[in-house]
Amino acid sequence: MPTISISCDNEFQVVEPQINAEGTHVYPFDPFFPIDVRFFTLGGRSSVRMNRHHYFELCFVSSGRTVVQIQDRVFPVRKGDLVVIGSNLYHNRIDPPNSESRLTVLFFEPELICATEGTGEEMEYLMPFLAQKSDFPHVIPACTSLATEVDSLIHRIHTELPATTVRARLTVKTYLKMILALLANHYAAYLGTREDLNRKRADLERLRPLFDYVEKHYDSPIQVGDAARLCAMSNSHFMYFFKRTTGQSFLSYVNHFRIAKAQVLLTSTDKPLASITQEVAFCNQSYFGMVFRKLVGVTPLTYRRRLGKGTEIGHMPSLSSSQIAIKPPSTA
């Protein structure tokens, strides 16, 4: 295959504005042919928030190393590793400080292969993504030939995109099915059942009233009791249910959301820190600074100096509350 010059985009700048209030990443696919290949760089200063998506994702680490969190599990990944991420699993990637990694990422909607409600043989292609159990080994290490083989097929798909002809679309689907067949064979012993999949979807639906509420009220205190009532649960069951479903505690979810909102305000406005603290509903500036540093790795003022107006991130469009992944506190 001929060598092709590939430009990489910063994952934070591309993905972060596409995350909505539920913490769902909405990728702008071509609706008639929903598949894409992107090449990303990750830097230690800004990482995409925990998010989930309805499409499926394969991520090959082309260089460097990073850490992938999927639900409440953490996976160190290095050059040559392949990460397999199914639908509706909260996840993100974080580079170690002072390092950079490069990723080759394949996104595709399952409908490209078959309807997710289908029961035919083609459904088996999708099971490594649809039926991932809690102990699913998401990382295929570089020491296997499978990771490299899949990466090669992803690059072949990339050379055919955008697939504007019938022949190009047929070629892309063929390469994709080759990838899926390899994964189905590799993961045969690890897959859950259709019942596992249906339960996971039902759990997320139970949280939808809370997602809608936080989108409108993230700038005010939200008690655990308020959240539990919205989901028709007791406080203790809600806390357990929320962690099991999203991979984060309720407090962590809200804090990540509010800090992400603050990052946008710091880089796109000149508002003073005290004003931003109040706008994202932290009780005081000291606590806001402590949480910000814990989640972002630097203080709010350092973050503004590095990435404020005049930098690339400073030119990102401001996010509305409907674009920002929610995150709610116990008494925040």
C-alpha positions in Angstrom: 0.0 0.0 0.0 1.5 3.4 -1.0 2.6 5.8 1.8 0.0 8.5 2.3 0.7 11.8 4.2 -1.8 11.9 7.1 -2.6 15.0 9.1 -3.7 14.6 12.7 -6.4 16.7 14.5 -6.4 17.4 18.2 -9.0 15.0 19.7 -10.1 17.5 22.3 -10.9 20.2 19.8 -12.9 17.9 17.5 -14.7 15.7 20.0 -15.5 17.9 23.0 -17.9 20.3 21.2 -19.8 17.2 19.8 -20.8 15.9 23.3 -24.3 16.7 24.3 -26.0 17.1 27.7 -26.4 13.4 28.3 -22.7 12.9 27.9 -23.3 11.4 24.4 -20.9 12.0 21.6 -22.9 12.7 18.4 -20.6 12.2 15.4 -21.5 14.1 12.2 -21.7 11.1 9.9 -22.8 11.1 6.3 -26.4 9.8 7.0 -26.3 7.7 3.9 -23.0 6.0 4.7 -22.2 6.4 8.4 -18.5 5.5 8.7 -15.4 7.6 9.1 -11.7 7.3 10.0 -10.0 10.1 11.9 -6.4 10.6 13.0 -6.0 12.3 16.4 -3.3 13.6 18.6 -3.7 13.6 22.4 -1.9 16.0 24.6 -1.7 16.0 28.4 -3.2 19.4 28.9 -6.7 18.7 27.7 -8.6 15.5 27.6 -12.1 14.7 26.4 -14.7 14.2 29.2 -16.3 10.9 29.9 -18.8 10.3 27.2 -20.7 7.5 25.4 -21.9 7.0 21.9 -24.4 4.9 19.9 -21.9 4.2 17.2 -19.0 1.7 17.5 -15.3 2.7 17.8 -11.9 1.1 17.2 -8.9 3.0 18.3 -5.4 2.0 17.3 -2.4 3.7 19.1 -0.1 4.7 16.3 2.5 6.2 18.6 3.1 7.1 22.3 1.0 5.8 25.2 -2.2 6.8 26.9 -4.7 5.6 29.4 -8.3 4.6 28.5 -11.0 4.6 31.1 -14.1 2.6 30.2 -16.8 2.8 32.8 -15.0 2.2 36.1 -12.1 0.3 34.5 -8.7 1.8 33.5 -6.5 0.4 30.7 -3.0 1.6 30.1 -2.4 1.3 26.3 0.8 1.7 24.3 1.9 1.9 20.7 0.4 -0.9 18.6 -2.5 -1.7 20.9 -6.1 -1.7 19.7 -9.0 -0.6 21.8 -12.5 -1.9 21.1 -15.4 0.3 22.4 -19.0 -0.7 22.1 -22.2 1.4 22.3 -23.3 3.3 25.5 -20.1 2.7 27.5 -18.9 5.9 29.2 -15.2 6.3 28.4 -12.4 8.8 27.8 -8.7 8.9 27.0 -6.0 10.7 29.0 -2.4 11.2 28.0 0.2 11.2 30.8 1.6 14.8 31.5 4.3 16.0 29.1 3.6 13.3 26.5 1.7 13.0 23.3 0.2 10.0 21.5 -1.3 9.6 18.0 -4.4 7.6 17.3 -6.1 6.0 14.3 -9.8 5.9 15.1 -12.6 4.1 13.1 -16.2 5.2 13.8 -19.2 3.5 12.3 -22.9 3.0 12.9 -24.1 -0.6 13.2 -26.8 0.1 10.6 -24.0 0.0 8.0 -23.9 -3.7 8.5 -27.4 -4.5 9.6 -30.2 -3.1 11.8 -29.4 -3.6 15.5 -32.8 -5.2 16.0 -32.0 -7.8 13.4 -31.7 -11.5 14.2 -29.9 -12.8 11.1 -26.4 -14.0 10.7 -25.1 -10.5 9.9 -25.9 -9.6 13.5 -23.0 -11.8 14.6 -20.6 -9.3 13.0 -21.7 -6.7 15.6 -21.7 -8.9 18.8 -18.2 -7.9 19.9 -19.5 -4.4 20.2 -23.1 -5.0 21.3 -22.7 -7.7 23.9 -19.6 -6.6 25.9 -19.8 -7.9 29.5 -18.3 -6.2 32.6 -15.1 -8.2 32.3 -14.7 -7.7 28.5 -11.0 -7.2 27.5 -11.3 -4.0 25.6 -7.6 -3.8 24.7 -6.1 -6.1 22.1 -2.3 -5.9 22.7 0.3 -5.0 20.2 2.0 -8.4 20.6 -0.9 -10.0 18.7 -0.9 -9.9 14.9 -4.7 -9.0 15.1 -4.1 -5.4 16.2 -1.8 -4.6 13.3 -4.0 -6.4 10.9 -7.1 -4.4 11.9 -5.1 -1.1 11.7 -4.1 -2.0 8.1 -7.7 -2.6 7.2 -8.7 0.7 8.8 -6.2 2.5 6.6 -7.6 0.7 3.6 -11.0 2.0 4.5 -9.6 5.5 4.9 -8.2 5.5 1.3 -11.8 4.8 0.0 -13.5 7.6 1.9 -15.5 9.5 1.1 -17.1 6.6 -0.6 -19.0 8.4 -3.4 -19.4 5.5 -5.8 -21.1 2.1 -5.5 -17.8 0.3 -5.9 -16.2 2.4 -3.2 -19.0 1.7 -0.7 -18.9 -2.0 -1.5 -15.1 -1.9 -0.9 -15.5 -0.1 2.5 -18.1 -2.6 3.6 -15.9 -5.5 2.6 -13.0 -4.2 4.6 -15.2 -3.5 7.6 -16.7 -7.0 7.5 -13.2 -8.4 7.4 -12.4 -6.4 10.6 -15.6 -7.5 12.3 -15.0 -11.2 11.4 -11.5 -11.0 13.0 -13.0 -9.5 16.1 -15.8 -11.9 16.4 -13.4 -14.8 16.3 -11.0 -13.2 18.8 -13.8 -12.4 21.3 -16.0 -15.5 20.9 -15.4 -16.5 24.6 -16.1 -13.1 26.1 -19.4 -12.0 24.7 -22.6 -11.4 26.7 -26.2 -12.1 25.5 -28.9 -10.0 23.8 -30.5 -9.8 27.3 -27.4 -8.1 28.6 -27.6 -5.5 25.8 -31.3 -4.8 26.4 -30.8 -4.4 30.1 -28.0 -1.8 29.5 -30.2 0.2 27.2 -33.1 0.1 29.7 -30.8 1.3 32.5 -29.8 4.4 30.5 -33.4 5.2 29.7 -34.2 5.2 33.4 -31.6 8.0 33.8 -33.0 10.1 31.0 -35.2 12.3 33.3 -32.1 13.2 35.3 -30.1 14.0 32.2 -32.8 16.4 31.0 -33.1 18.0 34.5 -29.3 18.6 34.9 -29.1 20.1 31.5 -31.4 22.9 32.7 -30.3 23.1 36.3 -26.5 22.4 36.4 -25.9 26.0 37.7 -27.9 25.3 40.8 -27.3 22.8 43.7 -28.6 19.3 43.0 -29.2 17.0 45.9 -28.9 13.2 45.7 -32.5 13.0 46.9 -33.7 15.2 44.0 -31.9 13.0 41.5 -33.2 9.8 43.0 -36.8 11.0 43.0 -36.5 12.0 39.3 -35.5 8.3 38.6 -38.1 6.9 41.0 -35.4 5.3 43.2 -34.3 5.4 46.8 -31.1 7.4 47.5 -29.0 4.3 48.1 -30.2 2.4 45.1 -29.8 5.5 42.9 -26.2 5.9 43.9 -25.5 2.2 43.1 -27.5 2.3 39.9 -25.9 5.5 38.6 -22.3 4.2 39.2 -23.1 0.8 37.6 -24.7 2.4 34.5 -22.3 5.3 33.8 -19.1 4.1 35.4 -18.9 7.2 37.6 -20.2 8.3 40.9 -23.0 10.9 40.9 -20.7 13.6 42.3 -17.9 12.8 39.9 -20.3 13.0 37.0 -21.5 16.5 38.0 -18.0 17.8 38.8 -16.7 16.7 35.4 -19.6 18.5 33.7 -19.2 21.7 35.6 -15.4 21.8 35.1 -15.9 21.2 31.4 -18.2 24.1 31.3 -15.7 26.2 33.2 -13.0 25.2 30.7 -15.0 26.7 27.9 -15.6 29.9 29.8 -12.0 30.2 30.7 -10.8 29.9 27.1 -13.5 31.8 25.3 -14.4 34.7 27.7 -12.6 37.2 30.0 -15.0 36.6 32.9 -13.2 36.7 36.3 -12.6 33.5 38.1 -15.1 34.3 40.9 -17.8 34.8 38.3 -17.1 31.5 36.6 -17.0 29.7 39.9 -20.6 30.9 40.6 -21.7 30.3 37.1 -20.8 26.6 37.3 -22.3 26.3 40.8 -19.3 25.7 42.9 -19.8 26.8 46.5 -16.5 28.8 46.6 -13.5 29.6 44.5 -11.1 27.6 46.6 -13.1 24.4 46.2 -13.5 25.1 42.5 -9.8 25.5 42.0 -9.1 22.3 43.9 -11.5 20.2 41.8 -10.3 21.9 38.6 -6.7 21.0 39.3 -7.6 17.5 40.2 -9.5 16.9 36.9 -7.5 19.0 34.5 -4.0 18.8 35.9 -3.4 22.6 36.2 -5.0 25.5 38.0 -7.8 27.5 36.3 -5.5 30.5 35.8 -2.7 28.4 34.3 -5.3 26.8 32.0 -6.5 30.2 30.9 -3.0 31.4 30.2 -2.1 28.4 28.1 -5.3 27.9 26.2 -7.2 31.2 26.4 -8.2 33.6 23.7 -5.7 33.7 20.9 -4.9 30.0 21.1 -6.4 27.3 19.0 -8.8 26.1 21.7 -9.7 29.7 22.4 -11.2 29.8 18.9 -13.5 26.8 19.4 -17.2 27.7 19.3 -18.8 28.3 22.6 -20.8 25.3 23.8 -24.5 25.6 24.8 -25.7 23.6 27.7 -27.2 21.1 25.2 -23.8 20.4 23.8 -22.0 19.8 27.1 -21.8 16.4 28.8 -23.7 16.5 32.1 -22.2 15.7 35.4 -24.3 16.1 38.8 -23.2 16.5 42.7 -24.4 15.0 45.9 -24.9 18.4 47.4 -22.8 20.5 45.0 
